[in-house]
Protein backbone atom coordinates (compact mmCIF):
# COMPACT_ATOMS: atom_id res chain seq x y z
CA UNK A 1 0.00 0.00 0.00
CA UNK A 2 1.18 3.46 -0.82
CA UNK A 3 0.57 6.28 1.64
CA UNK A 4 1.31 9.96 1.30
CA UNK A 5 1.39 12.64 3.92
CA UNK A 6 1.31 16.36 3.39
CA UNK A 7 1.21 18.65 6.40
CA UNK A 8 0.42 22.31 6.67
CA UNK A 9 3.09 24.62 7.92
CA UNK A 10 2.53 26.08 11.35
CA UNK A 11 4.17 29.24 12.57
CA UNK A 12 4.19 30.22 16.22
CA UNK A 13 3.76 33.83 15.17
CA UNK A 14 1.06 33.13 12.59
CA UNK A 15 -1.96 32.48 14.81
CA UNK A 16 -4.11 34.86 12.74
CA UNK A 17 -3.17 33.16 9.50
CA UNK A 18 -5.20 30.23 8.33
CA UNK A 19 -3.21 27.02 8.38
CA UNK A 20 -3.81 24.00 6.19
CA UNK A 21 -5.21 20.77 7.61
CA UNK A 22 -2.79 17.89 7.99
CA UNK A 23 -3.55 15.19 5.42
CA UNK A 24 -2.63 11.57 4.79
CA UNK A 25 -3.85 9.33 1.97
CA UNK A 26 -3.65 5.56 1.74
CA UNK A 27 -4.55 3.44 -1.29
CA UNK A 28 -3.84 6.17 -3.86
CA UNK A 29 -2.61 3.51 -6.30
CA UNK A 30 -6.30 2.61 -6.84
CA UNK A 31 -6.97 5.99 -8.48
CA UNK A 32 -6.94 6.35 -12.25
CA UNK A 33 -3.99 8.10 -13.88
CA UNK A 34 -4.64 11.76 -14.48
CA UNK A 35 -6.39 12.39 -11.14
CA UNK A 36 -3.17 13.50 -9.47
CA UNK A 37 -3.04 10.85 -6.77
CA UNK A 38 -2.52 11.54 -3.09
CA UNK A 39 -0.97 14.95 -3.77
CA UNK A 40 -4.11 16.16 -5.57
CA UNK A 41 -6.40 14.89 -2.80
CA UNK A 42 -4.35 16.53 -0.04
CA UNK A 43 -3.97 19.74 -2.02
CA UNK A 44 -7.76 20.00 -2.43
CA UNK A 45 -8.30 19.27 1.29
CA UNK A 46 -5.70 21.85 2.30
CA UNK A 47 -7.10 24.55 0.01
CA UNK A 48 -10.64 23.96 1.27
CA UNK A 49 -9.39 23.94 4.87
CA UNK A 50 -7.62 27.27 4.48
CA UNK A 51 -10.89 28.81 3.24
CA UNK A 52 -13.05 27.30 5.99
CA UNK A 53 -14.11 28.75 9.32
CA UNK A 54 -12.18 25.97 11.08
CA UNK A 55 -9.00 27.39 9.59
CA UNK A 56 -7.47 24.00 8.88
CA UNK A 57 -7.07 23.19 12.56
CA UNK A 58 -7.61 19.46 12.04
CA UNK A 59 -6.14 16.33 10.47
CA UNK A 60 -7.70 14.23 7.71
CA UNK A 61 -6.93 10.58 6.97
CA UNK A 62 -8.23 9.65 3.52
CA UNK A 63 -8.55 6.07 2.31
CA UNK A 64 -9.01 5.36 -1.39
CA UNK A 65 -11.28 2.34 -1.41
CA UNK A 66 -11.61 2.15 -5.20
CA UNK A 67 -11.42 4.38 -8.29
CA UNK A 68 -14.92 5.62 -7.42
CA UNK A 69 -14.94 5.61 -3.59
CA UNK A 70 -13.13 7.58 -0.88
CA UNK A 71 -13.56 7.68 2.88
CA UNK A 72 -12.07 10.16 5.34
CA UNK A 73 -11.63 10.47 9.08
CA UNK A 74 -11.37 13.96 10.53
CA UNK A 75 -9.56 14.45 13.82
CA UNK A 76 -9.91 17.86 15.45
CA UNK A 77 -7.03 19.31 17.44
CA UNK A 78 -9.05 18.92 20.65
CA UNK A 79 -8.81 15.14 20.14
CA UNK A 80 -12.34 14.49 18.87
CA UNK A 81 -12.72 12.22 15.85
CA UNK A 82 -15.73 12.99 13.67
CA UNK A 83 -17.89 10.38 11.95
CA UNK A 84 -16.37 8.94 8.79
CA UNK A 85 -17.05 10.96 5.64
CA UNK A 86 -17.66 9.07 2.41
CA UNK A 87 -17.62 9.90 -1.27
CA UNK A 88 -19.09 7.43 -3.73
CA UNK A 89 -19.45 8.21 -7.41
CA UNK A 90 -21.87 5.67 -8.84
CA UNK A 91 -21.94 6.58 -12.53
CA UNK A 92 -18.24 7.22 -13.25
CA UNK A 93 -14.75 7.29 -11.72
CA UNK A 94 -13.57 10.00 -9.35
CA UNK A 95 -12.40 13.19 -11.01
CA UNK A 96 -10.90 16.51 -9.90
CA UNK A 97 -14.36 18.07 -9.43
CA UNK A 98 -15.64 15.28 -7.21
CA UNK A 99 -12.46 15.41 -5.11
CA UNK A 100 -12.80 19.20 -4.70
CA UNK A 101 -16.43 18.83 -3.59
CA UNK A 102 -15.40 16.12 -1.10
CA UNK A 103 -12.66 18.40 0.24
CA UNK A 104 -15.16 21.25 0.66
CA UNK A 105 -17.53 18.93 2.51
CA UNK A 106 -14.72 17.84 4.85
CA UNK A 107 -13.84 21.48 5.59
CA UNK A 108 -17.51 22.33 6.23
CA UNK A 109 -17.92 19.33 8.56
CA UNK A 110 -14.78 20.27 10.51
CA UNK A 111 -15.89 23.91 10.80
CA UNK A 112 -19.35 22.91 12.04
CA UNK A 113 -17.89 20.58 14.67
CA UNK A 114 -15.35 23.14 15.82
CA UNK A 115 -18.08 25.68 16.67
C-alpha positions in Angstrom: 0.0 0.0 0.0 1.2 3.5 -0.8 0.6 6.3 1.6 1.3 10.0 1.3 1.4 12.6 3.9 1.3 16.4 3.4 1.2 18.7 6.4 0.4 22.3 6.7 3.1 24.6 7.9 2.5 26.1 11.3 4.2 29.2 12.6 4.2 30.2 16.2 3.8 33.8 15.2 1.1 33.1 12.6 -2.0 32.5 14.8 -4.1 34.9 12.7 -3.2 33.2 9.5 -5.2 30.2 8.3 -3.2 27.0 8.4 -3.8 24.0 6.2 -5.2 20.8 7.6 -2.8 17.9 8.0 -3.6 15.2 5.4 -2.6 11.6 4.8 -3.8 9.3 2.0 -3.6 5.6 1.7 -4.6 3.4 -1.3 -3.8 6.2 -3.9 -2.6 3.5 -6.3 -6.3 2.6 -6.8 -7.0 6.0 -8.5 -6.9 6.3 -12.3 -4.0 8.1 -13.9 -4.6 11.8 -14.5 -6.4 12.4 -11.1 -3.2 13.5 -9.5 -3.0 10.9 -6.8 -2.5 11.5 -3.1 -1.0 14.9 -3.8 -4.1 16.2 -5.6 -6.4 14.9 -2.8 -4.4 16.5 0.0 -4.0 19.7 -2.0 -7.8 20.0 -2.4 -8.3 19.3 1.3 -5.7 21.8 2.3 -7.1 24.5 0.0 -10.6 24.0 1.3 -9.4 23.9 4.9 -7.6 27.3 4.5 -10.9 28.8 3.2 -13.1 27.3 6.0 -14.1 28.8 9.3 -12.2 26.0 11.1 -9.0 27.4 9.6 -7.5 24.0 8.9 -7.1 23.2 12.6 -7.6 19.5 12.0 -6.1 16.3 10.5 -7.7 14.2 7.7 -6.9 10.6 7.0 -8.2 9.6 3.5 -8.6 6.1 2.3 -9.0 5.4 -1.4 -11.3 2.3 -1.4 -11.6 2.2 -5.2 -11.4 4.4 -8.3 -14.9 5.6 -7.4 -14.9 5.6 -3.6 -13.1 7.6 -0.9 -13.6 7.7 2.9 -12.1 10.2 5.3 -11.6 10.5 9.1 -11.4 14.0 10.5 -9.6 14.4 13.8 -9.9 17.9 15.5 -7.0 19.3 17.4 -9.1 18.9 20.6 -8.8 15.1 20.1 -12.3 14.5 18.9 -12.7 12.2 15.8 -15.7 13.0 13.7 -17.9 10.4 12.0 -16.4 8.9 8.8 -17.0 11.0 5.6 -17.7 9.1 2.4 -17.6 9.9 -1.3 -19.1 7.4 -3.7 -19.5 8.2 -7.4 -21.9 5.7 -8.8 -21.9 6.6 -12.5 -18.2 7.2 -13.3 -14.7 7.3 -11.7 -13.6 10.0 -9.3 -12.4 13.2 -11.0 -10.9 16.5 -9.9 -14.4 18.1 -9.4 -15.6 15.3 -7.2 -12.5 15.4 -5.1 -12.8 19.2 -4.7 -16.4 18.8 -3.6 -15.4 16.1 -1.1 -12.7 18.4 0.2 -15.2 21.3 0.7 -17.5 18.9 2.5 -14.7 17.8 4.8 -13.8 21.5 5.6 -17.5 22.3 6.2 -17.9 19.3 8.6 -14.8 20.3 10.5 -15.9 23.9 10.8 -19.4 22.9 12.0 -17.9 20.6 14.7 -15.3 23.1 15.8 -18.1 25.7 16.7 
